[in-house]
Amino acid sequence: MRAALVFVLWAMLANAAASAADSDMDVDGGDVCAMRPAAVLALLAERPSGMWIPDRVCERRGREEDLDALVAALGSERPSRAAVSLYSSTVRNGSTVGDEAAHMIEAYRRGRYPPAMPSRRYSTQDTMQMRQWWARCSPAAPSVPQRLADRHADCATAAASTTPAQPGPASHPRELILAGGSLGICSSLSPRSCAPGGKAQGPPSREAPRYSLATAMVGAGFEVALDPLLWAGREAQRDALAAVFDDLRGIYGRQTLGEDTLRRALEARCTNARGQVRSCRGTARAPWLRLDDAHRAALLAALELPQIDEDGTRRRERVALDRGRTPHGAAILRAFVAAARLRAGDAPGERPRVALVTASAFDPFDPVDFYRDALTQAGAEVEWWPVDAALAAAVFGRDGTTAQGCAALDALRRQHLRLPARGRVYPDLADEQQRACTDPERLRTLPERVQGVFFAGGDQWQLRRAFVMGDAGDARDTPNPWLHALRAAVADGRVVIGGTSAGSAVQSGGPMLSNGTPRDALRHGAIASPPPVPGCTRSGDCVGGLDEDAFTYWPGGGLGLAPGIVVDTHFSERARELRLLRLLADTGTRWGIGVDEASALHLRWQADGSVRVGALGAGGGWVFDAEPPGCMDGALQVRAWQVDGLTVRGVRLGVDGLQDATRGDAAIDGLERGQGIGRGDALEDDALRAAMRRLQAESAQAADTRSAPVDAIDLQAGKITVTLTPGATPDAAPTLRATPWPGCR
């Protein structure tokens, strides 16, 4: 009997060992119980296959301050090793950061880690219940005792069950999930974002736009394209383009053209003093080449053909949320929907209602299908909030004019958005906006009927115009009733805000960035002005002496939903770190965040008014706490955190020379992006993030070898020097607090 038992045990251990060998087993010999959960997750993600076996079971695992970061990681599809108990005969080959974070939350609630033999796969319902538990038990929840165990029966660390009870009515903090753009979501119009063999399924999908110069095909397209509302002050250009269109119509007849073909044809036609059209390929005299971006887009919109099936149904862009090359964009949208779901009530599985705002796009109708489909697949019930500057003019009036009424909506699109012919290309969406216009009270109260509002990308100034009373004078900073309602819902915690690219930047509650390259930011400083029209340098009609790369900001901020914070996007990828630092220095603003592409920063306001910042997606971004102007003595001093997943790196930044790089100064003359850029150049894409990682690696190496620690790393941009010195790395997510700066009264 004893021999048989020994044989069985030997077989079990041999099988486990063989499986572990196949699975890249790693037995940790360090003091795992002393490691913070964020460090454990970072360790698991470093080698994302196989399993990790802690050398012992830890009692009373984790601390309350770790939970925000763990909850933020729920749902992450980033690959990682699987945590497996030393005593388990079951192995799991690989896991995800989201599952391992859920495993650690379960460990916190059970009081030991690992809480079970192997980590497991957690369903959407599992993670939703964990989020609901933390929303009720978090110190950020209003009117809760400060000791976790006193808040609710299942808030104690050693809860009897790993499945939290369904919450009752609860308040929520102000919460924003802000993405940096380039989400990489698979759709019928973005096949390069799809995994091999993956594509959006369903009925015939919308294709890339096609255009026609034939009157029979675009109807009044030419009249619309040359509408005087679009060409005020540009009559000579309008006449030249009319002649070019007549000439090209004779060449192409009823052919349908792709955008590239049409652009090449327009670039190769010129007119002489008598209005005669001739070929001029390779020169810059073509009327098309002297148009700014807005006028070019207006002409293309007027000539765009509708995509309508035989049954009269408009073809739509379709999304395959789970078939992207990377999971990051889908994870960000799901995190936003999960935060909205927490506000949706007690019904299990209830789909939260979220509103979609597309006003930042040149054509606000264009992204509606994409985000409706993506957010629906992420688990939401989606309603388009069809607000834009034209609808605002119809309902409220602009610049002191009275409301012009819904009957004028088509003309108002041409006047305020330079956007013609939308009723022909998007008949269903134009009708939807028209119906919304006729019920202004329902438009105003939409934030009271949803649990989340998501803002698509584009142009933050264009988006902001939908929510203020006008474009001139004090009207630029006068919120309209839509913004009043939205601000109230967000302040009460009833609505979570999501956004990407411009939809994130517009949330700024400090000054709002609106335009400019990092080079112009350093050379000329920040200019308080509306942004120049893209392409105005080419067309020769930039106003106020600004070219199209001028670094502009608006002192009144964006929508103000992130009070006191400046938000920038596409951050590391476009070397925008110094641009944001320049704005903080020039305006005396203390806090700025920069969000990287395919990533999001998750902002949650706490009961004491502080803001905790976590990260989602491929990476994360930067959090800057700048020294107030009254405390500056020489170089600008900034406390900075680079947040990458659950890894938080702290550093101290000194920026010297900004005071010398004033308007007209030649401090960075000759430093064009892409020219003369090498290692150590602060204008190189990803320079600051790479320097941070290098500083951390060299500091760790110095500690391992007991050699002299690394003092600093310098980056240069002409006469401007950015110095990175090691800073204390926080144990949890960075927190913005309205406390005096160290050494500053």
Buried (B, 14 or more C-beta within 10 A) or exposed (E): EEEEEEEEEEEEEEEBEEBBEEBBBBEBEEEBBEBBBBBBBBBBBEEBEBBBBBEEBBEEBBBBBBBBBBBBBBBBBBBBBBBBBEEBBEBBBBBBBBBBBBBBBBBBBBBBBBBBBBBBEBEBEBBBBBBBBBBBBBBBBEEBEEEBBEBBEBBBBEBEEBBBBEBEEBBBBBBBBBBBBBBBBBBBBBEEBBBEEBBBEEEEBBEEBBBBBBEEBBEEBBEBBBBEBBBEEBEEBBBBBBBBBEBBBEEBEEEBBEEEBBBEBBBBBBBEEEEEBEEBEEEEEBBBBBBBBBBBBBBBBBBBBBBEEEEEEBBBBBBBBEBBBBBBBBBBBBBBBBBBBBBBEEEEEEBBBBBBBBBBBBBBBBBBBBBBBBBBBBBBBBBBBBBBBBBBBBBBBBEEEEBBBBEBBBBBBBBBBBBBBBBBBBBBBBEBBBEBBEEBEEBBBBBEEBBBBBBBBBBBBBBBBBBBBBBEEEBBBEBBBBBEBBBEBBEBBBBBBBBBBBBBBBBBBBBBBBBBBBBBBBBBBBBEBBBBBBBBBBBEBBEEEBEBBBBBBBEBBBBBBBBBBBBBBBBBBBBBBBBBBBBBBBBEBBBBBBBBBBBBBBBBBBBEEBBBBBBBBBBBBBBBBBBBBEBBEEBBBBBBBBBBBBBBBBBBBBBBBBBEBEEEBEBBEEBEBEEEBEEEBBBBBBBBBBBBBBBBEBBEEBEEEEEEEBEEBEBBBBBBBBBBEBBEBBBBBBBBEEEEBEEEE
